[in-house]
Amino acid sequence: MIRTNTITNIDALSGLKLLEDNSIDCIITSPPYWQLRDYEHDDQIGLEVTPVEYISKLNEIFNECKRILKPEGTLWIVIGDTYAGDKNGITDKKRIEFLGQSKIRKRAGKYPRKSLVMIPSRLAIAMIDEGWVLRNEIIWHKPNVMPQSVKDRFTIDFEKVFFFTKSRFYYFNQPKEPMKTMDVNSPRGSKGALYQLNKGLRILNNYNKTVSSKKQDKVGRHDYTGLNDRYITPENLMRNKRTVWTISTEASSIEHFAMFPKEIVETMIEAGCPKGGTVLDPFMGSGTTAVVAKMLNRDYIGFEINPEYAKVASERVGKIIYQHSIFE
Protein backbone atom coordinates (compact mmCIF):
# COMPACT_ATOMS: atom_id res chain seq x y z
CA MET A 1 0.00 0.00 0.00
CA ILE A 2 1.34 3.44 -0.98
CA ARG A 3 0.68 6.44 1.24
CA THR A 4 -0.06 9.90 -0.15
CA ASN A 5 2.63 12.60 -0.15
CA THR A 6 5.40 10.08 -0.78
CA ILE A 7 7.85 9.49 -3.64
CA THR A 8 8.84 5.84 -3.97
CA ASN A 9 11.97 4.56 -5.72
CA ILE A 10 10.22 1.97 -7.90
CA ASP A 11 9.37 1.48 -11.57
CA ALA A 12 6.04 2.89 -12.73
CA LEU A 13 4.23 -0.37 -13.45
CA SER A 14 5.18 -2.01 -10.15
CA GLY A 15 4.20 1.12 -8.23
CA LEU A 16 0.83 1.44 -9.94
CA LYS A 17 -0.06 -2.15 -9.06
CA LEU A 18 0.21 -1.20 -5.38
CA LEU A 19 -2.56 1.41 -5.65
CA GLU A 20 -6.26 0.79 -5.10
CA ASP A 21 -8.90 1.03 -7.82
CA ASN A 22 -10.48 4.46 -8.36
CA SER A 23 -8.21 6.18 -5.82
CA ILE A 24 -6.51 8.98 -7.81
CA ASP A 25 -8.05 12.28 -8.94
CA CYS A 26 -5.48 13.38 -11.50
CA ILE A 27 -2.42 11.92 -13.24
CA ILE A 28 0.26 14.19 -14.69
CA THR A 29 3.34 12.65 -16.23
CA SER A 30 5.95 12.64 -18.96
CA PRO A 31 7.22 9.13 -19.73
CA PRO A 32 10.83 8.64 -20.89
CA TYR A 33 10.99 9.48 -24.58
CA TRP A 34 11.83 6.70 -27.00
CA GLN A 35 15.58 6.02 -27.49
CA LEU A 36 16.69 9.19 -25.74
CA ARG A 37 18.21 8.17 -22.42
CA ASP A 38 19.56 5.12 -20.61
CA TYR A 39 18.53 4.98 -16.93
CA GLU A 40 20.60 1.80 -16.47
CA HIS A 41 17.72 -0.19 -14.99
CA ASP A 42 16.26 -3.49 -16.18
CA ASP A 43 12.65 -2.22 -15.94
CA GLN A 44 13.20 1.12 -17.66
CA ILE A 45 11.05 2.45 -20.46
CA GLY A 46 12.41 4.08 -23.62
CA LEU A 47 15.17 1.87 -25.05
CA GLU A 48 12.88 -0.57 -26.86
CA VAL A 49 14.08 -1.64 -30.32
CA THR A 50 10.93 -0.48 -32.12
CA PRO A 51 8.25 2.17 -31.53
CA VAL A 52 5.66 -0.62 -31.50
CA GLU A 53 7.32 -2.24 -28.49
CA TYR A 54 7.68 1.15 -26.78
CA ILE A 55 4.00 2.04 -27.28
CA SER A 56 2.97 -1.40 -26.07
CA LYS A 57 4.83 -0.92 -22.78
CA LEU A 58 3.34 2.54 -22.29
CA ASN A 59 -0.12 1.13 -22.97
CA GLU A 60 0.38 -1.44 -20.23
CA ILE A 61 1.28 1.34 -17.80
CA PHE A 62 -1.59 3.61 -18.79
CA ASN A 63 -4.07 0.74 -18.52
CA GLU A 64 -3.02 0.49 -14.88
CA CYS A 65 -3.49 4.26 -14.65
CA LYS A 66 -7.06 3.82 -15.87
CA ARG A 67 -7.72 1.26 -13.14
CA ILE A 68 -6.55 3.50 -10.29
CA LEU A 69 -8.01 6.75 -11.71
CA LYS A 70 -11.39 7.84 -10.38
CA PRO A 71 -14.28 7.83 -12.90
CA GLU A 72 -14.22 11.65 -12.88
CA GLY A 73 -10.40 11.76 -13.04
CA THR A 74 -8.13 13.33 -15.68
CA LEU A 75 -4.84 12.23 -17.27
CA TRP A 76 -2.24 14.60 -18.75
CA ILE A 77 0.70 13.27 -20.77
CA VAL A 78 3.62 15.35 -22.07
CA ILE A 79 5.53 13.49 -24.78
CA GLY A 80 7.99 14.39 -27.53
CA ASP A 81 8.79 12.81 -30.85
CA THR A 82 11.93 11.07 -32.11
CA TYR A 83 13.75 10.90 -35.45
CA ALA A 84 14.65 7.55 -36.96
CA GLY A 85 18.32 6.76 -36.39
CA ASP A 86 21.17 7.23 -38.81
CA LYS A 87 23.26 4.42 -40.28
CA ASN A 88 25.15 4.04 -37.00
CA GLY A 89 21.94 3.76 -35.00
CA ILE A 90 22.29 7.13 -33.26
CA THR A 91 19.05 9.12 -33.10
CA ASP A 92 20.43 12.36 -31.69
CA LYS A 93 24.19 12.50 -31.28
CA LYS A 94 24.28 15.93 -29.66
CA ARG A 95 21.74 15.00 -27.01
CA ILE A 96 23.67 11.84 -26.21
CA GLU A 97 26.84 13.89 -25.75
CA PHE A 98 24.96 16.47 -23.68
CA LEU A 99 23.63 13.76 -21.38
CA GLY A 100 26.97 12.00 -21.11
CA GLN A 101 25.52 8.84 -22.63
CA SER A 102 27.64 6.24 -24.38
CA LYS A 103 24.94 3.72 -25.34
CA ILE A 104 24.37 3.48 -29.11
CA ARG A 105 20.73 3.82 -30.12
CA LYS A 106 19.25 1.20 -32.40
CA ARG A 107 17.75 2.15 -35.73
CA ALA A 108 14.00 2.51 -36.08
CA GLY A 109 13.64 -0.57 -38.25
CA LYS A 110 11.52 0.00 -41.35
CA TYR A 111 11.27 3.77 -40.89
CA PRO A 112 13.27 5.98 -43.28
CA ARG A 113 16.39 7.57 -41.85
CA LYS A 114 15.91 11.15 -40.58
CA SER A 115 12.12 10.79 -40.53
CA LEU A 116 10.02 11.69 -37.51
CA VAL A 117 8.53 8.48 -36.14
CA MET A 118 5.33 10.19 -34.88
CA ILE A 119 5.54 8.70 -31.39
CA PRO A 120 2.95 11.08 -29.83
CA SER A 121 0.35 10.30 -32.48
CA ARG A 122 0.97 6.56 -32.22
CA LEU A 123 0.52 6.70 -28.45
CA ALA A 124 -2.67 8.78 -28.64
CA ILE A 125 -4.27 6.45 -31.18
CA ALA A 126 -3.30 3.37 -29.19
CA MET A 127 -4.82 4.83 -26.02
CA ILE A 128 -8.06 5.76 -27.79
CA ASP A 129 -8.22 2.15 -28.98
CA GLU A 130 -7.89 1.11 -25.32
CA GLY A 131 -10.95 3.20 -24.39
CA TRP A 132 -9.42 6.49 -23.23
CA VAL A 133 -11.29 9.68 -24.16
CA LEU A 134 -8.92 12.18 -25.78
CA ARG A 135 -10.34 15.62 -24.96
CA ASN A 136 -7.51 17.80 -26.27
CA GLU A 137 -4.25 17.64 -28.14
CA ILE A 138 -2.28 20.58 -26.75
CA ILE A 139 0.85 22.23 -28.13
CA TRP A 140 3.40 23.27 -25.52
CA HIS A 141 5.29 26.03 -27.36
CA LYS A 142 8.76 26.74 -25.93
CA PRO A 143 9.85 30.30 -26.81
CA ASN A 144 13.31 29.71 -25.29
CA VAL A 145 13.97 26.31 -26.86
CA MET A 146 17.57 25.10 -27.04
CA PRO A 147 19.15 26.21 -30.38
CA GLN A 148 19.74 23.51 -32.99
CA SER A 149 22.43 23.62 -35.65
CA VAL A 150 20.60 21.43 -38.17
CA LYS A 151 20.75 22.63 -41.76
CA ASP A 152 18.04 20.57 -43.44
CA ARG A 153 14.92 21.16 -41.31
CA PHE A 154 13.28 23.69 -38.99
CA THR A 155 14.10 23.93 -35.30
CA ILE A 156 11.48 22.14 -33.19
CA ASP A 157 10.12 24.41 -30.47
CA PHE A 158 7.15 22.44 -29.11
CA GLU A 159 6.02 19.21 -27.50
CA LYS A 160 2.63 17.53 -27.46
CA VAL A 161 0.41 17.42 -24.37
CA PHE A 162 -2.54 15.00 -24.36
CA PHE A 163 -5.55 15.59 -22.11
CA PHE A 164 -7.32 12.26 -21.54
CA THR A 165 -10.29 11.29 -19.39
CA LYS A 166 -11.52 7.93 -18.21
CA SER A 167 -15.17 8.69 -19.03
CA ARG A 168 -17.33 11.29 -20.75
CA PHE A 169 -18.16 12.95 -17.43
CA TYR A 170 -15.22 14.25 -15.43
CA TYR A 171 -13.96 17.07 -13.22
CA PHE A 172 -12.87 20.14 -15.17
CA ASN A 173 -12.40 23.69 -13.92
CA GLN A 174 -12.42 25.81 -17.09
CA PRO A 175 -9.19 27.88 -17.23
CA LYS A 176 -9.46 31.42 -18.54
CA GLU A 177 -6.96 33.73 -20.17
CA PRO A 178 -7.03 37.38 -21.31
CA MET A 179 -8.62 37.90 -24.69
CA LYS A 180 -6.20 39.08 -27.38
CA THR A 181 -6.83 42.12 -29.59
CA MET A 182 -7.03 39.83 -32.60
CA ASP A 183 -9.93 37.98 -30.95
CA VAL A 184 -12.17 41.05 -31.24
CA ASN A 185 -13.99 40.97 -34.56
CA SER A 186 -15.20 44.02 -36.44
CA PRO A 187 -18.85 44.81 -35.61
CA ARG A 188 -21.59 43.04 -37.51
CA GLY A 189 -24.54 45.30 -36.88
CA SER A 190 -24.41 45.81 -33.11
CA LYS A 191 -22.97 42.38 -32.23
CA GLY A 192 -19.23 42.92 -32.67
CA ALA A 193 -17.18 42.38 -29.51
CA LEU A 194 -15.26 45.64 -30.06
CA TYR A 195 -18.52 47.53 -30.56
CA GLN A 196 -19.96 46.08 -27.34
CA LEU A 197 -16.79 46.93 -25.44
CA ASN A 198 -16.84 50.57 -26.60
CA LYS A 199 -20.57 50.85 -25.93
CA GLY A 200 -20.15 49.50 -22.42
CA LEU A 201 -17.32 51.94 -21.68
CA ARG A 202 -19.33 54.91 -23.03
CA ILE A 203 -22.27 54.06 -20.81
CA LEU A 204 -20.04 53.74 -17.77
CA ASN A 205 -18.25 57.02 -18.49
CA ASN A 206 -21.46 58.97 -19.10
CA TYR A 207 -23.02 57.48 -16.00
CA ASN A 208 -20.06 58.46 -13.83
CA LYS A 209 -20.10 62.02 -15.17
CA THR A 210 -23.82 62.71 -14.76
CA VAL A 211 -24.67 60.87 -11.55
CA SER A 212 -22.74 61.50 -8.34
CA SER A 213 -21.74 58.55 -6.17
CA LYS A 214 -24.37 59.55 -3.56
CA LYS A 215 -27.19 59.70 -6.08
CA GLN A 216 -26.20 56.35 -7.59
CA ASP A 217 -27.45 54.62 -4.46
CA LYS A 218 -30.80 56.41 -4.54
CA VAL A 219 -31.81 56.62 -8.17
CA GLY A 220 -33.19 53.25 -9.19
CA ARG A 221 -33.53 54.09 -12.84
CA HIS A 222 -29.76 54.56 -13.01
CA ASP A 223 -28.98 51.19 -11.43
CA TYR A 224 -26.34 49.61 -13.62
CA THR A 225 -25.86 46.54 -11.46
CA GLY A 226 -24.97 43.66 -13.74
CA LEU A 227 -23.71 45.96 -16.51
CA ASN A 228 -20.68 43.67 -16.91
CA ASP A 229 -23.05 40.81 -17.68
CA ARG A 230 -24.64 42.73 -20.56
CA TYR A 231 -21.56 44.39 -22.04
CA ILE A 232 -17.99 43.27 -22.63
CA THR A 233 -15.73 45.39 -20.42
CA PRO A 234 -12.00 45.14 -19.67
CA GLU A 235 -12.87 43.29 -16.45
CA ASN A 236 -14.70 40.45 -18.18
CA LEU A 237 -12.90 40.44 -21.54
CA MET A 238 -11.66 36.89 -21.00
CA ARG A 239 -11.79 33.73 -23.08
CA ASN A 240 -11.49 30.00 -22.52
CA LYS A 241 -7.84 28.97 -22.50
CA ARG A 242 -6.64 27.83 -25.93
CA THR A 243 -4.68 24.70 -26.83
CA VAL A 244 -1.37 26.39 -27.65
CA TRP A 245 0.45 27.07 -24.36
CA THR A 246 3.47 29.33 -24.68
CA ILE A 247 5.52 28.47 -21.60
CA SER A 248 9.28 28.86 -21.29
CA THR A 249 11.40 26.04 -19.99
CA GLU A 250 12.92 26.73 -16.57
CA ALA A 251 16.62 26.92 -15.82
CA SER A 252 17.69 24.63 -13.01
CA SER A 253 20.86 23.54 -11.24
CA ILE A 254 19.41 20.03 -11.07
CA GLU A 255 20.86 17.67 -13.68
CA HIS A 256 17.63 16.62 -15.36
CA PHE A 257 17.18 17.05 -19.08
CA ALA A 258 13.36 16.85 -19.21
CA MET A 259 12.36 19.01 -16.25
CA PHE A 260 8.79 20.34 -16.23
CA PRO A 261 8.21 24.09 -15.89
CA LYS A 262 5.92 24.73 -12.91
CA GLU A 263 3.44 26.77 -14.96
CA ILE A 264 2.45 23.87 -17.17
CA VAL A 265 1.76 21.65 -14.15
CA GLU A 266 -0.19 24.46 -12.42
CA THR A 267 -2.48 24.70 -15.44
CA MET A 268 -3.15 20.96 -15.43
CA ILE A 269 -3.78 20.67 -11.69
CA GLU A 270 -6.04 23.71 -11.45
CA ALA A 271 -8.04 22.51 -14.45
CA GLY A 272 -8.16 18.79 -13.75
CA CYS A 273 -7.84 18.13 -10.02
CA PRO A 274 -10.31 19.27 -7.33
CA LYS A 275 -9.00 20.96 -4.21
CA GLY A 276 -7.89 18.39 -1.68
CA GLY A 277 -7.51 15.77 -4.42
CA THR A 278 -4.53 13.51 -5.09
CA VAL A 279 -2.17 13.93 -8.04
CA LEU A 280 -0.07 10.99 -9.27
CA ASP A 281 3.07 11.07 -11.39
CA PRO A 282 4.31 7.54 -12.24
CA PHE A 283 7.47 9.00 -13.84
CA MET A 284 8.22 11.60 -11.18
CA GLY A 285 11.69 12.62 -12.36
CA SER A 286 12.92 15.68 -10.47
CA GLY A 287 9.61 16.13 -8.65
CA THR A 288 7.96 19.17 -10.22
CA THR A 289 4.50 17.56 -10.22
CA ALA A 290 4.76 16.90 -6.47
CA VAL A 291 6.15 20.37 -5.76
CA VAL A 292 3.30 22.13 -7.58
CA ALA A 293 0.71 19.81 -6.02
CA LYS A 294 1.83 20.86 -2.53
CA MET A 295 1.90 24.52 -3.55
CA LEU A 296 -1.73 24.19 -4.68
CA ASN A 297 -2.81 22.24 -1.57
CA ARG A 298 -3.23 18.88 -3.27
CA ASP A 299 -1.79 15.56 -2.16
CA TYR A 300 0.65 13.71 -4.37
CA ILE A 301 2.06 10.25 -5.05
CA GLY A 302 5.16 9.69 -7.14
CA PHE A 303 7.17 6.78 -8.52
CA GLU A 304 10.71 7.19 -9.81
CA ILE A 305 12.96 4.38 -11.04
CA ASN A 306 16.19 6.37 -10.66
CA PRO A 307 17.25 6.55 -6.97
CA GLU A 308 19.12 9.83 -7.46
CA TYR A 309 16.09 11.53 -9.01
CA ALA A 310 13.83 10.10 -6.31
CA LYS A 311 16.10 11.64 -3.68
CA VAL A 312 16.20 15.02 -5.45
CA ALA A 313 12.40 15.04 -5.84
CA SER A 314 11.85 14.27 -2.15
CA GLU A 315 14.24 17.04 -1.14
CA ARG A 316 12.49 19.57 -3.39
CA VAL A 317 9.08 18.73 -1.94
CA GLY A 318 10.53 18.83 1.58
CA LYS A 319 11.60 22.44 1.02
CA ILE A 320 8.09 23.41 -0.07
CA ILE A 321 6.54 21.74 2.99
CA TYR A 322 9.06 23.51 5.23
CA GLN A 323 8.27 26.89 3.65
CA HIS A 324 4.52 26.31 4.15
CA SER A 325 5.09 25.43 7.81
CA ILE A 326 6.97 28.70 8.35
CA PHE A 327 4.14 30.77 6.84
CA GLU A 328 1.56 28.88 8.90
C-alpha positions as CSV (number, residue, x, y, z in Angstrom):
1,M,0.0,0.0,0.0
2,I,1.3,3.4,-1.0
3,R,0.7,6.4,1.2
4,T,-0.1,9.9,-0.2
5,N,2.6,12.6,-0.1
6,T,5.4,10.1,-0.8
7,I,7.9,9.5,-3.6
8,T,8.8,5.8,-4.0
9,N,12.0,4.6,-5.7
10,I,10.2,2.0,-7.9
11,D,9.4,1.5,-11.6
12,A,6.0,2.9,-12.7
13,L,4.2,-0.4,-13.5
14,S,5.2,-2.0,-10.1
15,G,4.2,1.1,-8.2
16,L,0.8,1.4,-9.9
17,K,-0.1,-2.1,-9.1
18,L,0.2,-1.2,-5.4
19,L,-2.6,1.4,-5.6
20,E,-6.3,0.8,-5.1
21,D,-8.9,1.0,-7.8
22,N,-10.5,4.5,-8.4
23,S,-8.2,6.2,-5.8
24,I,-6.5,9.0,-7.8
25,D,-8.1,12.3,-8.9
26,C,-5.5,13.4,-11.5
27,I,-2.4,11.9,-13.2
28,I,0.3,14.2,-14.7
29,T,3.3,12.7,-16.2
30,S,5.9,12.6,-19.0
31,P,7.2,9.1,-19.7
32,P,10.8,8.6,-20.9
33,Y,11.0,9.5,-24.6
34,W,11.8,6.7,-27.0
35,Q,15.6,6.0,-27.5
36,L,16.7,9.2,-25.7
37,R,18.2,8.2,-22.4
38,D,19.6,5.1,-20.6
39,Y,18.5,5.0,-16.9
40,E,20.6,1.8,-16.5
41,H,17.7,-0.2,-15.0
42,D,16.3,-3.5,-16.2
43,D,12.7,-2.2,-15.9
44,Q,13.2,1.1,-17.7
45,I,11.0,2.5,-20.5
46,G,12.4,4.1,-23.6
47,L,15.2,1.9,-25.1
48,E,12.9,-0.6,-26.9
49,V,14.1,-1.6,-30.3
50,T,10.9,-0.5,-32.1
51,P,8.2,2.2,-31.5
52,V,5.7,-0.6,-31.5
53,E,7.3,-2.2,-28.5
54,Y,7.7,1.2,-26.8
55,I,4.0,2.0,-27.3
56,S,3.0,-1.4,-26.1
57,K,4.8,-0.9,-22.8
58,L,3.3,2.5,-22.3
59,N,-0.1,1.1,-23.0
60,E,0.4,-1.4,-20.2
61,I,1.3,1.3,-17.8
62,F,-1.6,3.6,-18.8
63,N,-4.1,0.7,-18.5
64,E,-3.0,0.5,-14.9
65,C,-3.5,4.3,-14.6
66,K,-7.1,3.8,-15.9
67,R,-7.7,1.3,-13.1
68,I,-6.5,3.5,-10.3
69,L,-8.0,6.7,-11.7
70,K,-11.4,7.8,-10.4
71,P,-14.3,7.8,-12.9
72,E,-14.2,11.6,-12.9
73,G,-10.4,11.8,-13.0
74,T,-8.1,13.3,-15.7
75,L,-4.8,12.2,-17.3
76,W,-2.2,14.6,-18.8
77,I,0.7,13.3,-20.8
78,V,3.6,15.3,-22.1
79,I,5.5,13.5,-24.8
80,G,8.0,14.4,-27.5
81,D,8.8,12.8,-30.9
82,T,11.9,11.1,-32.1
83,Y,13.7,10.9,-35.5
84,A,14.6,7.5,-37.0
85,G,18.3,6.8,-36.4
86,D,21.2,7.2,-38.8
87,K,23.3,4.4,-40.3
88,N,25.2,4.0,-37.0
89,G,21.9,3.8,-35.0
90,I,22.3,7.1,-33.3
91,T,19.1,9.1,-33.1
92,D,20.4,12.4,-31.7
93,K,24.2,12.5,-31.3
94,K,24.3,15.9,-29.7
95,R,21.7,15.0,-27.0
96,I,23.7,11.8,-26.2
97,E,26.8,13.9,-25.8
98,F,25.0,16.5,-23.7
99,L,23.6,13.8,-21.4
100,G,27.0,12.0,-21.1
101,Q,25.5,8.8,-22.6
102,S,27.6,6.2,-24.4
103,K,24.9,3.7,-25.3
104,I,24.4,3.5,-29.1
105,R,20.7,3.8,-30.1
106,K,19.2,1.2,-32.4
107,R,17.7,2.1,-35.7
108,A,14.0,2.5,-36.1
109,G,13.6,-0.6,-38.2
110,K,11.5,0.0,-41.3
111,Y,11.3,3.8,-40.9
112,P,13.3,6.0,-43.3
113,R,16.4,7.6,-41.8
114,K,15.9,11.1,-40.6
115,S,12.1,10.8,-40.5
116,L,10.0,11.7,-37.5
117,V,8.5,8.5,-36.1
118,M,5.3,10.2,-34.9
119,I,5.5,8.7,-31.4
120,P,2.9,11.1,-29.8
121,S,0.4,10.3,-32.5
122,R,1.0,6.6,-32.2
123,L,0.5,6.7,-28.4
124,A,-2.7,8.8,-28.6
125,I,-4.3,6.4,-31.2
126,A,-3.3,3.4,-29.2
127,M,-4.8,4.8,-26.0
128,I,-8.1,5.8,-27.8
129,D,-8.2,2.2,-29.0
130,E,-7.9,1.1,-25.3
131,G,-10.9,3.2,-24.4
132,W,-9.4,6.5,-23.2
133,V,-11.3,9.7,-24.2
134,L,-8.9,12.2,-25.8
135,R,-10.3,15.6,-25.0
136,N,-7.5,17.8,-26.3
137,E,-4.2,17.6,-28.1
138,I,-2.3,20.6,-26.8
139,I,0.8,22.2,-28.1
140,W,3.4,23.3,-25.5
141,H,5.3,26.0,-27.4
142,K,8.8,26.7,-25.9
143,P,9.9,30.3,-26.8
144,N,13.3,29.7,-25.3
145,V,14.0,26.3,-26.9
146,M,17.6,25.1,-27.0
147,P,19.1,26.2,-30.4
148,Q,19.7,23.5,-33.0
149,S,22.4,23.6,-35.6
150,V,20.6,21.4,-38.2
151,K,20.8,22.6,-41.8
152,D,18.0,20.6,-43.4
153,R,14.9,21.2,-41.3
154,F,13.3,23.7,-39.0
155,T,14.1,23.9,-35.3
156,I,11.5,22.1,-33.2
157,D,10.1,24.4,-30.5
158,F,7.2,22.4,-29.1
159,E,6.0,19.2,-27.5
160,K,2.6,17.5,-27.5
161,V,0.4,17.4,-24.4
162,F,-2.5,15.0,-24.4
163,F,-5.5,15.6,-22.1
164,F,-7.3,12.3,-21.5
165,T,-10.3,11.3,-19.4
166,K,-11.5,7.9,-18.2
167,S,-15.2,8.7,-19.0
168,R,-17.3,11.3,-20.7
169,F,-18.2,12.9,-17.4
170,Y,-15.2,14.3,-15.4
171,Y,-14.0,17.1,-13.2
172,F,-12.9,20.1,-15.2
173,N,-12.4,23.7,-13.9
174,Q,-12.4,25.8,-17.1
175,P,-9.2,27.9,-17.2
176,K,-9.5,31.4,-18.5
177,E,-7.0,33.7,-20.2
178,P,-7.0,37.4,-21.3
179,M,-8.6,37.9,-24.7
180,K,-6.2,39.1,-27.4
181,T,-6.8,42.1,-29.6
182,M,-7.0,39.8,-32.6
183,D,-9.9,38.0,-30.9
184,V,-12.2,41.1,-31.2
185,N,-14.0,41.0,-34.6
186,S,-15.2,44.0,-36.4
187,P,-18.8,44.8,-35.6
188,R,-21.6,43.0,-37.5
189,G,-24.5,45.3,-36.9
190,S,-24.4,45.8,-33.1
191,K,-23.0,42.4,-32.2
192,G,-19.2,42.9,-32.7
193,A,-17.2,42.4,-29.5
194,L,-15.3,45.6,-30.1
195,Y,-18.5,47.5,-30.6
196,Q,-20.0,46.1,-27.3
197,L,-16.8,46.9,-25.4
198,N,-16.8,50.6,-26.6
199,K,-20.6,50.8,-25.9
200,G,-20.2,49.5,-22.4
201,L,-17.3,51.9,-21.7
202,R,-19.3,54.9,-23.0
203,I,-22.3,54.1,-20.8
204,L,-20.0,53.7,-17.8
205,N,-18.2,57.0,-18.5
206,N,-21.5,59.0,-19.1
207,Y,-23.0,57.5,-16.0
208,N,-20.1,58.5,-13.8
209,K,-20.1,62.0,-15.2
210,T,-23.8,62.7,-14.8
211,V,-24.7,60.9,-11.5
212,S,-22.7,61.5,-8.3
213,S,-21.7,58.5,-6.2
214,K,-24.4,59.6,-3.6
215,K,-27.2,59.7,-6.1
216,Q,-26.2,56.3,-7.6
217,D,-27.4,54.6,-4.5
218,K,-30.8,56.4,-4.5
219,V,-31.8,56.6,-8.2
220,G,-33.2,53.3,-9.2
221,R,-33.5,54.1,-12.8
222,H,-29.8,54.6,-13.0
223,D,-29.0,51.2,-11.4
224,Y,-26.3,49.6,-13.6
225,T,-25.9,46.5,-11.5
226,G,-25.0,43.7,-13.7
227,L,-23.7,46.0,-16.5
228,N,-20.7,43.7,-16.9
229,D,-23.0,40.8,-17.7
230,R,-24.6,42.7,-20.6
231,Y,-21.6,44.4,-22.0
232,I,-18.0,43.3,-22.6
233,T,-15.7,45.4,-20.4
234,P,-12.0,45.1,-19.7
235,E,-12.9,43.3,-16.5
236,N,-14.7,40.4,-18.2
237,L,-12.9,40.4,-21.5
238,M,-11.7,36.9,-21.0
239,R,-11.8,33.7,-23.1
240,N,-11.5,30.0,-22.5
241,K,-7.8,29.0,-22.5
242,R,-6.6,27.8,-25.9
243,T,-4.7,24.7,-26.8
244,V,-1.4,26.4,-27.6
245,W,0.4,27.1,-24.4
246,T,3.5,29.3,-24.7
247,I,5.5,28.5,-21.6
248,S,9.3,28.9,-21.3
249,T,11.4,26.0,-20.0
250,E,12.9,26.7,-16.6
251,A,16.6,26.9,-15.8
252,S,17.7,24.6,-13.0
253,S,20.9,23.5,-11.2
254,I,19.4,20.0,-11.1
255,E,20.9,17.7,-13.7
256,H,17.6,16.6,-15.4
257,F,17.2,17.1,-19.1
258,A,13.4,16.9,-19.2
259,M,12.4,19.0,-16.3
260,F,8.8,20.3,-16.2
261,P,8.2,24.1,-15.9
262,K,5.9,24.7,-12.9
263,E,3.4,26.8,-15.0
264,I,2.4,23.9,-17.2
265,V,1.8,21.6,-14.1
266,E,-0.2,24.5,-12.4
267,T,-2.5,24.7,-15.4
268,M,-3.2,21.0,-15.4
269,I,-3.8,20.7,-11.7
270,E,-6.0,23.7,-11.5
271,A,-8.0,22.5,-14.5
272,G,-8.2,18.8,-13.8
273,C,-7.8,18.1,-10.0
274,P,-10.3,19.3,-7.3
275,K,-9.0,21.0,-4.2
276,G,-7.9,18.4,-1.7
277,G,-7.5,15.8,-4.4
278,T,-4.5,13.5,-5.1
279,V,-2.2,13.9,-8.0
280,L,-0.1,11.0,-9.3
281,D,3.1,11.1,-11.4
282,P,4.3,7.5,-12.2
283,F,7.5,9.0,-13.8
284,M,8.2,11.6,-11.2
285,G,11.7,12.6,-12.4
286,S,12.9,15.7,-10.5
287,G,9.6,16.1,-8.6
288,T,8.0,19.2,-10.2
289,T,4.5,17.6,-10.2
290,A,4.8,16.9,-6.5
291,V,6.2,20.4,-5.8
292,V,3.3,22.1,-7.6
293,A,0.7,19.8,-6.0
294,K,1.8,20.9,-2.5
295,M,1.9,24.5,-3.5
296,L,-1.7,24.2,-4.7
297,N,-2.8,22.2,-1.6
298,R,-3.2,18.9,-3.3
299,D,-1.8,15.6,-2.2
300,Y,0.6,13.7,-4.4
301,I,2.1,10.3,-5.1
302,G,5.2,9.7,-7.1
303,F,7.2,6.8,-8.5
304,E,10.7,7.2,-9.8
305,I,13.0,4.4,-11.0
306,N,16.2,6.4,-10.7
307,P,17.3,6.6,-7.0
308,E,19.1,9.8,-7.5
309,Y,16.1,11.5,-9.0
310,A,13.8,10.1,-6.3
311,K,16.1,11.6,-3.7
312,V,16.2,15.0,-5.4
313,A,12.4,15.0,-5.8
314,S,11.8,14.3,-2.1
315,E,14.2,17.0,-1.1
316,R,12.5,19.6,-3.4
317,V,9.1,18.7,-1.9
318,G,10.5,18.8,1.6
319,K,11.6,22.4,1.0
320,I,8.1,23.4,-0.1
321,I,6.5,21.7,3.0
322,Y,9.1,23.5,5.2
323,Q,8.3,26.9,3.6
324,H,4.5,26.3,4.1
325,S,5.1,25.4,7.8
326,I,7.0,28.7,8.3
327,F,4.1,30.8,6.8
328,E,1.6,28.9,8.9
